[in-house]
Amino acid sequence: MNDAVRGGALEVASLTVTYPGRARPALDAVALRVDAGRTLAVVGPSGAGKSTLLRAIAGLLEPQSGDVRLGGRSLLGVAPQRRFVAIVFQDDLLFERMSVRSNLRFGLRARDDGDARIVATARALHVEEFLDRRPAALSGGERQRVAFARALLSDPRALLLDEPLAHLDPSLRGRVRERLLGARRSFEGPVLYVTHDHAEAMTVGDELAVLIDGRIEDCGDPQRVFDRPRTLAVARALGERAMNLLATNGEIVGIRPEHVRIAQESEVRGTILRRESTGPDAYACVGTPLGEVSVRLPGGSDARAGDLVCLAFPPEHVCRFDPGTGVAVA
C-alpha cells in the first residue's frame, strides 16, 4: 500500500449508506475530518448511525456514495485488512481458547520485536500480569483493555472505537477510560470515538460531533457545542438535563439548567414543582408562565417543592433559535 494512505488525517466526505428495505439513509451525506494525533468524539442516540459510520470507514460495508480518505488517499475498494484502520467494538471479541499473550500476538503485523512490543503495550494498559491467562479469567474492563492493546499492536494508521465502555459498570468506566486515554497518547494517528454518553464524549474528544438520524448536526470544540449548539436537535440531545427551551417573542430561547440562577428579584417567577437529586447535584423543576424550567441548585440549597422562586437567565448563556428552521440565530 502507498505510504500516503498510511498516515495523516482521516476524512469522510458526503458519506451515504442506505440499508436495503429502508427509505431513510443510515448515514446521510456525513462529512468529518480527524487530524493525526487528535480524537474526534461522535455522540448520538441509539440508531443515529454511529456504528454504521465506523463500519463504512473500516471497509466492513460499502457506502452508496461519498468517500473515505486516509492521508489524502481514498480507501474505497481497499480490503479491510489493507486499510491500516483498527476498530475496537463494544464486545471485545477476544479468542477465548487463547491466552492474552496469544490474543495480542494475533494482532501483530510481522515484526522482529513482537514479544517486546506485546509486553510494552500490555504494560501501558496495565494488563501485563494477565498475559498468560485466558480471557475468561478477566473482568470486563480488563478484557476491553486487552482488545485495545491488540488494536494498537496491529500497527494502525487510524483507530476507531465503537462505544468501548458501554458494557462496563459505571463505577469502572472512569478508570478504564483513563487507561485507554493514557495509552492513546502514544498513538500518533487519528482516533474516532463513538458513544451515546455526552459526558464521556466531552472527556475523550479534542472535538465533538453530534450525529442524529444519520446526519451531523454540529461539530467543533466540545464546550462550544455544549454551550452554544447550532440546532435545537443538539440542544435537546446533550446534557444530563436537556437545555431549557422556552418560546417567547417569536423565537425559542435556550439556556442550560447549570446556567439558570435563583435570584432575589427577576421578571421570571415560578413555583418549584419537584426537586431531584443525582448525588453530587440537585435540580429543581420550576413551573413558570413560560413553561417548566430545570435549574441546578447551588450546593447546600434547601429549596423544596412548593417554594416560590425568582429565576435569572444570564444573557451571556442564553441561546436563541429560529422556531421554523431550528437553527441558532445570532
N, C-alpha and C positions, 0 to 999 in steps of 0.2 A: 504494500500500500504506500502511496506517495506520502512523504513526511508532512506535507501541508495539511493532510487530513488528520494527522496525529496530534495536533496541538492547536492552541488559540481558542477563540470564542466558540461557543455553541449557539447557533442561530436557528430559529424556527420562523419560517416565512409563509404566511397565508395558509397554514396547515388545516386541511379539512378532512374529516373522517365521518362517514355515514355508514352505520351498520345496516345490513340487509333487513328489509321489512320495517325500517323506521324512517319516518318522514323528516324528523329533525336531526341535524348533524350532531354527533357526539362531540366533535370539535368543529367550530365554525370560524374559519379564516384566522386561526390563532397565530400571533406573531410575538416572539420573545427573543431576548438575547442575554446570554450569560457569559461574561468575560472570564478569561483564565484567572484562577485564584479567587474567584468570587462565588457566592452562593445566592441563588435566586430561590426563594421560598414561594411556592404556589399554594394558596389556600382556597378552599371551596367546599361546599357541602357534598354529601354523598350523591353520586350521579352527575357531578358537574363536568366530568371528563378528565379528571386528574390522571388516573391510571392509563386511560387511553392515550393521553399525551406522552407519557413515558414509554409506552409500548410502541408507539409510532416512531419515537426518536431511536429506540433500541433496535428497530427493524423487526419487531415481532408482529407487526401488522403494517399493511401498506395504505397510505393515505390516498384519497381520491384526487387531491390536488395539493399544491404547496411544496415546500422544500424543507429539508433539514441539512444544515451545513456545520461542519466542524473544521475550524481553521481555514474557513473560506471555501472548502470543497464540499460538494453535495454528497450525502450519504445514501441517497435514493438508489436502489438497485444493488447496494453493497450488503453482503450477507451479514447477519447479526454478529457472528464471531469475528468478522474483519472490520467492524466499526470502531473498535477500541473504546467502546462505551460499556461500562459495567452498571448493572442495576441490582439494587437490594430491595426485595419485596417485603410486604407485611409479614408473610410467613418466611422463615429463614431458609427453607429448602435445603437443609444440610443432609448429607448422606448418613443415615442412621447406623449403618454397619461399619462405617469407617471411624477412626479416631479423629479428634480435632486436627491433629497434625496432618493426617491424610486428606481431610477436607480442605485444609489450607494449601497443601501441595497440589491438589486438583486445580486450584485457581491459578497456579503459576504458569506463566509462559516460560518457554525454555530459557533457563539462565543457570550459569555455573554456581552462583552464590545462593541457590534456592533455599537450602536449610538455614543459612544465616538470615535471610530475609524473612523466613517464616517466624523465627524466634524474635527478631526485632519488631516485626509487625504485631505479633501476639503480645509482646511486652508493652507496646504502645497502647494497646487496647485492654491491657490488664487481664489477658486470658492465657498467659504463658504457663500458669500452673495446671491448666486443663489440657495441655497438648496431647497427652496420652489417654485421655478419657474419651468416651463416646458421647455424642450429643445428648442422649437420653439422660445422662447424669448431670446435665447443666440446667440452670434456671433459664427462664425466657430471656432475661436481659443478657446473660452470658452467651446464649445461642445467637442472639442478634449481633452481638459484638464479634463473634466468630464469623458470621455471614458478612459483616462489614470488612473484616480483615481479609477474607477470601476475595472480596471485590477489589480491594486495594492491591492485592498480590497479582491480580490479572493484568497489571500494568495498563490501566485505562487512561484515556486522554480526556474523558468526561465521566462523571459519576452521577447516577440517577438513584434517588432514594424515594421509595414508594411507601409513605407512612410507616417508617421502620419501627416506630414506638407504639403503634396503635394497639397492639395486643398486650402491652405491658401494664401492670398495675400502676395507678397514678403515683404511688409512693416510689416507684422505681424509675419513672421516666426521666426525672431530673438528673439522676446520677448517670444513667446510660447515655442521655443526651450530652452531658459534659464529656464523657469518654469519647463519644463519636466526634464531637467538635474538636477535642484535643488532637485526635488522630487526623481529622480533616485538614488541620492547619499545615500538615506536612505534604498535602496533596496540592499540586500546582495547577491542576486543570479546573474547568468549570464544574459546579455542582448544582443540580436541580433537585430540590427537596419539596415533595408534595405532602400536604397534611390537611386535615379538616379542622385542626386546632389553631386558632388565630394567635394565641399566646406563644405556642411553640414556633409558629411561622415567624413571628416577630423576633424571637430569640435567636433562631438559627440563620435568618436571612440577612444578607447585606442589602438586598432589595426584596420587595414583596409584590407579588402579583395576585389578583383576586380573579378566580375562574368561576363563572356562574353560567349554567346551561350551555356549556361549550364555548363561551366567549370570555375574553379577557376584559373585565370591566374597569380595571385600574391597575397601574404598575408604577412603582417608584420607591422612594425612601419609605421604609416601614412606618415610621412615626407620622410622616405626611399622609400616607394612605389611611392610617387610622384616624388622625385628627381632622383631615380635610379630604374626605372621599369625593371622588369625581362624579359618582352617581348615587341615587337613592338605594339601588341594589347593594352597593358596597356598604353604605351606612347601616343598612339592616343586617348585613352578613357578619360584620366584625364586632367583636366585643363580648365580654361575659354578659353584659347587658347591652342590647342594641341601642344605637343613638336615638335619643328622643326626637321625634319628627312631629312638628306642630304646624297646622295650616293657619296662616294669618296674612292678611293684606295681600291676597292673591299670589302668595308664594308659600313654599314649605321651608320652615326654619328648623335646623337641626342642631343639637348640642348633646355631647356625651354626658351620661349621668355623673361622671367624675368631675365635670366642669360646672355643673349647676351648684349654686351656693344658697344656703339658707341664710337670709338676711333679716335685719331689723325692720326694714321697710322696702317695699317693692310694688311695682304695678301688678305683678302676678301673685295672687294669693290662692291658697288652697288648703285642703284637709288631707292629712295623712290617712290613706286608706288601709295600708298594711306596712309592716316592717319585716324585712327578710334579712337573715344573717347568713353569710357564706363562710364564716370562720373569722378570717382576719378583717373582713369588711362587712358593713351593714348597709342596706339600701332601704329607702323609703319610696313607696309609690304614692304620689300626691295627686289628688283629683283637683283640677283647675278648670276655669272656664275655657281654656284652650285644649283640654284633654288631659289624660294621665301623664304625669312626668315622673321618671325614675331619677332618684337623687342618691348619690353615695354620701352617707352620713359621716361627719367628722368623727375621729376617734373619741370615745367617751360620751358621745351624744346619747341622751336619754329620751329622744323623740320617740313617740309611740302612736299607734293608731288613734285617730280622733283629734290629735293636736292640729291647731290652725298654724300655718307657717307662711312666710313670705319667701318667694324664690327670686334669685337674681341670676340673669344669664349674661356673664361677662362677654362683651361684644367681640373680644379677640378670639373667643372659642365658638362663636356662632357661625354655622354654615347655612347657606341658602340654596335652594334647589328650585328649578322650574317645574311646576306641577304637571305640565304637559309632557315634557321630554324626560324628566327625572334626572337631568344633568345639572351639576353645580353651576351657580352663577356667581360672578364676582361681587 
